[in-house]
Amino acid sequence: MRVSLRRWVPGLLAGALVLAVSSPALAQDKDPANGTWKLNVAKSKFSPGPAPKDMTATIESAGPGRHVEVTGTTGDGAALKWGYSGNFDRKDIRVTGTNPDADVVMLRRLSPTTVRSTYKKDGKQTLVNGVSVSADGKTLTVAQSGVNAKGQTVKNTLVFDRQ
């Protein structure tokens, strides 16, 4: 029995094309930070305080980057709602909503489970977040440092539980 390559090549090329196009999408879906995360206030540390009353972060893949939405209530009872969509290319991304410490953020992926986000307000760097997901994928930790928009030195550790 003789096999004709002409018959198989178009199918192999089509399969290779589908695999090449879908691989980036599959890789993005495996981002361990994707999902909904609720702040565990008891495990978190805030300096200066007060701690937020509640906070939820939703992270989704968006092209070669991510889309983040944060909602909640600040320690003084004000509504918290802000977010952004951008890539891990170290370029400024506009922050939407009400974030008193940032109008832009820059993202950099350090490892498959760790991202550094650098925030700026009016062109001046304010906070730097080291965002990491635990090995079991159940906890997201944000190590936050810098100077907030009020001029206060910030050293926070926010611990989020996957929902």
Phi, psi and omega per residue, in radians:
M1 nan 2.252 -3.077
R2 -1.868 2.295 -3.124
V3 -1.771 2.263 3.133
S4 -1.594 2.155 3.115
L5 -1.168 -0.549 3.131
R6 -1.019 -0.551 -3.113
R7 -1.327 -0.573 -3.055
W8 -1.616 -0.515 -3.038
V9 -1.027 -0.833 3.138
P10 -1.026 -0.702 3.124
G11 -1.163 -0.716 3.102
L12 -1.132 -0.727 3.111
L13 -1.123 -0.721 3.116
A14 -1.110 -0.745 3.113
G15 -1.107 -0.730 3.122
A16 -1.129 -0.683 3.114
L17 -1.120 -0.791 3.115
V18 -1.054 -0.770 3.135
L19 -1.104 -0.766 -3.127
A20 -1.124 -0.708 -3.128
V21 -1.265 -0.641 -3.064
S22 -1.477 -0.352 -3.098
S23 -1.020 -0.806 3.095
P24 -1.066 -0.672 3.126
A25 -1.148 -0.715 3.110
L26 -1.130 -0.687 -3.137
A27 -1.135 -0.697 -3.141
Q28 -1.135 -0.697 -3.124
D29 -1.126 -0.344 -3.130
K30 -1.574 0.088 3.093
D31 -1.035 2.047 -3.060
P32 -1.138 -0.275 3.128
A33 -1.433 -0.268 -3.123
N34 -1.064 2.378 3.098
G35 2.380 -2.972 3.126
T36 -1.898 2.313 -3.049
W37 -2.222 2.307 3.133
K38 -1.943 2.307 -3.128
L39 -1.125 2.268 3.026
N40 -1.699 1.637 -3.041
V41 -1.059 -0.657 -3.100
A42 -1.107 -0.584 -3.130
K43 -1.571 -0.181 -3.083
S44 -1.593 2.770 3.117
K45 -2.262 2.384 -3.087
F46 -2.279 2.188 3.029
S47 -2.475 1.920 0.060
P48 -1.444 2.866 3.053
G49 -1.552 -2.968 0.002
P50 -1.430 2.801 3.093
A51 -1.227 2.636 3.031
P52 -1.072 2.618 3.071
K53 -1.249 -0.663 3.070
D54 -2.806 2.721 3.120
M55 -2.764 2.401 3.068
T56 -2.254 2.322 3.081
A57 -2.054 2.330 3.073
T58 -2.048 2.195 -3.091
I59 -2.138 2.274 3.125
E60 -2.364 2.660 3.009
S61 -1.201 2.477 3.094
A62 -2.489 1.724 -3.067
G63 1.028 -2.344 3.121
P64 -1.473 0.205 -3.117
G65 -2.293 -2.445 -3.137
R66 -2.586 2.779 3.044
H67 -2.011 2.249 -3.104
V68 -2.193 2.328 3.021
E69 -2.198 2.268 3.124
V70 -2.133 2.246 3.087
T71 -2.321 2.770 3.089
G72 2.804 -2.781 -3.138
T73 -2.341 2.239 3.133
T74 -1.240 2.985 3.132
G75 -1.074 -0.465 3.117
D76 -1.670 0.173 3.022
G77 1.617 0.030 3.131
A78 -1.362 2.565 3.100
A79 -1.217 2.509 -3.134
L80 -2.139 2.121 3.099
K81 -2.737 1.980 3.120
W82 -2.728 2.954 3.139
G83 -3.055 -3.105 3.104
Y84 -2.865 2.838 3.009
S85 -2.380 2.193 3.141
G86 -2.983 3.105 -3.066
N87 -1.774 2.936 3.123
F88 -1.573 0.846 -3.024
D89 -1.948 0.209 3.107
R90 1.114 0.404 3.070
K91 -1.802 2.609 -3.131
D92 -1.105 2.353 3.117
I93 -2.103 2.316 -3.133
R94 -1.228 2.315 3.047
V95 -1.613 2.263 3.120
T96 -1.800 2.762 3.102
G97 1.547 -2.714 -3.036
T98 -1.911 1.608 3.014
N99 -2.122 1.855 -3.043
P100 -1.146 -0.311 -3.070
D101 -1.787 -0.004 -3.061
A102 -2.716 2.468 2.917
D103 -2.077 -0.215 3.005
V104 -2.467 2.759 3.066
V105 -2.422 2.596 3.075
M106 -2.124 2.310 -3.092
L107 -1.914 2.487 3.060
R108 -2.499 2.143 3.090
R109 -1.457 2.164 3.137
L110 -1.665 -0.542 3.114
S111 -2.774 3.058 3.121
P112 -1.033 -0.419 -3.095
T113 -1.984 0.061 -3.044
T114 -2.343 2.351 3.099
V115 -2.308 2.469 3.001
R116 -1.861 2.236 3.070
S117 -2.075 2.205 -3.120
T118 -1.941 2.160 -3.073
Y119 -1.806 2.565 3.080
K120 -2.340 2.605 3.037
K121 -2.265 2.183 -3.121
D122 0.913 0.698 3.080
G123 1.445 -0.068 -3.101
K124 -1.914 2.293 3.125
Q125 -1.080 2.342 3.112
T126 -1.976 -1.224 -3.037
L127 -2.119 2.607 3.021
V128 -2.133 2.228 3.117
N129 -1.947 2.274 2.919
G130 -1.758 1.951 -3.047
V131 -1.886 2.118 -3.123
S132 -2.384 2.600 3.118
V133 -1.877 2.367 -3.140
S134 -1.123 2.810 -3.113
A135 -1.042 -0.602 3.139
D136 -1.467 -0.053 3.076
G137 1.303 0.195 -3.071
K138 -1.728 -0.252 -3.065
T139 -2.297 2.370 3.038
L140 -2.030 2.187 -3.112
T141 -2.026 2.361 3.096
V142 -2.056 1.956 3.032
A143 -1.629 1.978 -2.983
Q144 -2.038 2.293 3.092
S145 -2.550 2.815 3.124
G146 2.405 -2.685 3.130
V147 -2.222 2.153 -3.110
N148 -1.332 3.095 -3.077
A149 -1.120 -0.344 3.098
K150 -1.481 -0.057 -3.126
G151 1.515 0.155 -3.131
Q152 -1.543 2.446 3.050
T153 -1.245 2.297 -3.071
V154 -2.006 2.313 2.994
K155 -2.528 1.589 -3.081
N156 -2.006 2.641 2.941
T157 -2.220 1.960 3.139
L158 -1.796 2.197 -3.138
V159 -1.979 2.138 -3.120
F160 -1.985 2.482 3.058
D161 -1.813 2.410 3.105
R162 -1.172 2.417 3.130
Q163 -1.764 nan nan
